[in-house]
Amino acid sequence: MSSQTRREFLFARIGAGGSSRPPRDAGELKAAIAQSCLALNHVVCSACAERCEARAIRFRPAVGAAPTPAIDLDRCTGCGACVAVCPVSAITVSA
């Protein structure tokens, strides 16, 4: 069994630019939310925020609509936990 960390595994799986090397600095990778996000399409979902240990993903309340997600890039560690839990694969992590 490999002694690969979760971060190394996820980076190899979703790697940026075809590179399979782990990032030199944890700050290199950041999450981004695509327009296919359920919350951005008026469906209540906050699975990514619930999984984010760094608490980098927050949902802003909206009157008459589903709360909308926002990523605090200063807090995002690029760990990829949010990627795996998104039911519509709307989150990517890249450099």
PAZAPA-4460 file (N, C-alpha, C; in steps of 0.05 Angstrom, whole numbers, plus 32768, in hexadecimal, padded with zeros to 4 digits):
% residues 95
    n_x    n_y    n_z   ca_x   ca_y   ca_z    c_x    c_y    c_z   seq   type   mol
   8011   7FE8   8000   8000   8000   8000   8012   8019   8000     1      M     A
   800A   802D   7FF1   8019   8045   7FEE   8018   8057   8008     2      S     A
   802D   8066   800C   802D   8078   8023   8027   8094   801A     3      S     A
   8019   8096   8004   8011   80B0   7FF8   7FFC   80BE   8009     4      Q     A
   8000   80D8   800D   7FED   80E8   801C   7FD3   80ED   800B     5      T     A
   7FBE   80F4   8019   7FA5   80FA   800B   7FA9   8111   7FF7     6      R     A
   7FB8   8125   7FFF   7FBE   813C   7FED   7FCD   8133   7FD4     7      R     A
   7FE1   8122   7FD8   7FF0   8118   7FC1   7FDF   8107   7FAE     8      E     A
   7FCE   80F7   7FBA   7FBC   80E6   7FAA   7FA9   80F7   7F9A     9      F     A
   7F9C   810B   7FA7   7F89   811C   7F99   7F97   812D   7F84    10      L     A
   7FAF   8136   7F8A   7FBD   8146   7F76   7FC3   8136   7F5D    11      F     A
   7FCC   811D   7F61   7FD2   810B   7F4B   7FB9   8106   7F3A    12      A     A
   7FA2   8105   7F48   7F88   80FF   7F3B   7F7D   8117   7F2C    13      R     A
   7F81   8130   7F36   7F75   8147   7F2A   7F8B   815B   7F21    14      I     A
   7FA4   8152   7F21   7FBB   8163   7F1C   7FB8   817A   7F08    15      G     A
   7FC6   818E   7F0C   7FC5   81A6   7EFB   7FD9   81A3   7EE4    16      A     A
   7FD1   81AA   7ECC   7FE3   81AB   7EB5   7FEF   8190   7EAE    17      G     A
   7FE3   817A   7EB6   7FED   8160   7EAF   8004   8157   7EC0    18      G     A
   800C   8167   7ED4   8022   8160   7EE5   8018   814E   7EFC    19      S     A
   8028   813A   7F02   8020   8128   7F18   8031   812D   7F31    20      S     A
   8041   8142   7F30   8051   8148   7F47   8040   8156   7F5D    21      R     A
   8045   8150   7F76   8037   815F   7F8B   8040   817C   7F8B    22      P     A
   802F   818E   7F94   8037   81AA   7F94   804E   81AF   7FA7    23      P     A
   805F   81C3   7FA0   8075   81CA   7FB2   806B   81D8   7FCB    24      R     A
   8056   81E7   7FC8   804C   81F7   7FDE   802E   81F2   7FE0    25      D     A
   8024   81EF   7FF8   8008   81EA   7FFC   7FF7   8200   7FF1    26      A     A
   8002   8218   7FEF   7FF3   822F   7FE5   7FF0   822F   7FC6    27      G     A
   7FFC   821C   7FB9   7FFB   821B   7F9C   7FDF   8213   7F92    28      E     A
   7FD2   8201   7F9F   7FB8   81F7   7F97   7FA1   8205   7FA4    29      L     A
   7F8D   820C   7F94   7F75   821A   7F9F   7F5D   820E   7F92    30      K     A
   7F47   820E   7FA0   7F2D   8204   7F96   7F1F   821A   7F86    31      A     A
   7F0F   8211   7F73   7EFE   8223   7F64   7EE3   8216   7F60    32      A     A
   7ECE   8226   7F5F   7EB3   821B   7F5C   7EA8   8223   7F41    33      I     A
   7E9F   820F   7F31   7E94   8214   7F17   7E77   821C   7F18    34      A     A
   7E6D   8226   7F02   7E51   822F   7F01   7E3D   8217   7F02    35      Q     A
   7E47   81FF   7F00   7E36   81E7   7F02   7E2F   81E0   7F1F    36      S     A
   7E3A   81EF   7F32   7E35   81EB   7F4F   7E17   81EC   7F54    37      C     A
   7E0E   81D9   7F64   7DF1   81D8   7F6A   7DE8   81F2   7F77    38      L     A
   7DF7   81FC   7F8B   7DEF   8214   7F99   7DED   822C   7F86    39      A     A
   7DFF   822D   7F72   7DFE   8244   7F5F   7DE6   8241   7F4C    40      L     A
   7DDA   8229   7F4C   7DC2   8224   7F3B   7DA9   8220   7F4C    41      N     A
   7DA9   822E   7F63   7D91   8230   7F75   7D89   8216   7F82    42      H     A
   7D9C   8204   7F86   7D97   81EB   7F95   7DA7   81EB   7FAE    43      V     A
   7D9A   81E7   7FC5   7DA8   81E8   7FDE   7DBC   81D1   7FE1    44      V     A
   7DD5   81D7   7FE3   7DEA   81C3   7FE6   7E02   81D1   7FF4    45      C     A
   7E0D   81C5   8008   7E25   81D1   8014   7E39   81BB   801C    46      S     A
   7E39   81A5   800D   7E4A   818E   8013   7E67   8196   8014    47      A     A
   7E70   81A8   8002   7E8C   81B0   8001   7E94   81BF   801A    48      C     A
   7E83   81D1   8023   7E8A   81E0   803C   7E8B   81CE   8054    49      A     A
   7E79   81BB   8055   7E78   81A9   806C   7E92   8198   806D    50      E     A
   7E9E   8192   8056   7EB6   8181   8055   7ED0   8191   8058    51      R     A
   7ECF   81AB   8054   7EE7   81BC   8054   7EF1   81C0   8070    52      C     A
   7F07   81B3   8077   7F13   81B6   8092   7F1E   81D2   8096    53      E     A
   7F28   81DF   8081   7F33   81FA   8084   7F1E   820F   8086    54      A     A
   7F05   8207   8082   7EEE   821A   8082   7EF2   8230   806D    55      R     A
   7EFC   8228   8056   7F01   823B   8041   7EE9   8240   802F    56      A     A
   7ED5   822E   8031   7EBD   8231   8021   7EA6   8239   8033    57      I     A
   7E9C   8250   802C   7E85   825C   803C   7E6E   8260   8029    58      R     A
   7E56   825E   8035   7E3E   8263   8025   7E31   827D   802F    59      F     A
   7E2D   828F   801C   7E20   82A9   8022   7E02   82A6   801F    60      R     A
   7DF3   82AD   8034   7DD6   82AC   8032   7DCC   82BF   801D    61      P     A
   7DB6   82B6   8010   7DAA   82C7   7FFB   7D8B   82C6   8000    62      A     A
   7D7F   82DD   7FFF   7D62   82DE   8003   7D54   82D1   7FEB    63      V     A
   7D43   82BE   7FF0   7D33   82B1   7FDB   7D43   829E   7FC9    64      G     A
   7D5B   8297   7FD1   7D6B   8285   7FC0   7D7D   8274   7FD2    65      A     A
   7D89   8260   7FC6   7D9C   824F   7FD5   7DB5   8260   7FDC    66      A     A
   7DC1   825B   7FF3   7DDA   8269   7FF9   7DEF   8264   7FE4    67      P     A
   7DFF   8277   7FDE   7E14   8274   7FC9   7E30   8270   7FD5    68      T     A
   7E40   825F   7FC9   7E5A   8259   7FD4   7E6F   826E   7FCC    69      P     A
   7E82   8271   7FDE   7E99   8282   7FD9   7EB1   8275   7FE5    70      A     A
   7EC8   8275   7FD7   7EE0   8269   7FE1   7EF3   827F   7FEB    71      I     A
   7EFC   827C   8003   7F11   828E   800E   7F2C   8283   8006    72      D     A
   7F38   828E   7FF1   7F51   8283   7FE6   7F68   8284   7FFA    73      L     A
   7F66   8297   800D   7F7B   8298   8021   7F7A   8281   8035    74      D     A
   7F62   8276   8039   7F5F   825F   804B   7F61   8244   803C    75      R     A
   7F5B   8243   8022   7F5B   822A   8013   7F77   821E   8012    76      C     A
   7F78   8205   801A   7F92   81F6   801A   7F96   81E5   8001    77      T     A
   7F81   81E3   7FF1   7F83   81D3   7FD8   7F83   81B5   7FDE    78      G     A
   7F78   81AD   7FF5   7F79   8191   7FFD   7F68   817F   7FEB    79      C     A
   7F53   818A   7FDF   7F42   817A   7FCD   7F2B   816C   7FDA    80      G     A
   7F27   816F   7FF4   7F10   8162   8002   7EF6   816B   7FF6    81      A     A
   7EF3   8183   7FED   7EDA   818D   7FE2   7ED5   8181   7FC6    82      C     A
   7EEA   817A   7FB8   7EE6   816F   7F9D   7ED8   8154   7F9E    83      V     A
   7EE1   8143   7FB1   7ED6   8128   7FB3   7EB8   8128   7FBB    84      A     A
   7EB0   813B   7FCB   7E95   813B   7FD6   7E80   8149   7FC4    85      V     A
   7E89   8159   7FB1   7E76   8168   7FA0   7E66   8154   7F8E    86      C     A
   7E4B   8155   7F91   7E3A   8142   7F82   7E39   8147   7F64    87      P     A
   7E41   815F   7F5B   7E41   8165   7F3E   7E5C   816B   7F33    88      V     A
   7E71   8165   7F42   7E8D   816A   7F39   7E91   8187   7F30    89      S     A
   7E87   819A   7F40   7E89   81B6   7F39   7EA2   81C3   7F45    90      A     A
   7EB1   81B5   7F55   7EC9   81C1   7F61   7EE2   81B4   7F56    91      I     A
   7EF5   81C6   7F4F   7F0F   81BD   7F46   7F24   81C9   7F58    92      T     A
   7F3B   81BC   7F59   7F52   81C6   7F68   7F69   81C7   7F54    93      V     A
   7F74   81DF   7F51   7F8B   81E2   7F3F   7F9E   81F8   7F48    94      S     A
   7FB4   81F9   7F3C   7FC9   820C   7F43   7FC3   8227   7F36    95      A     A
***
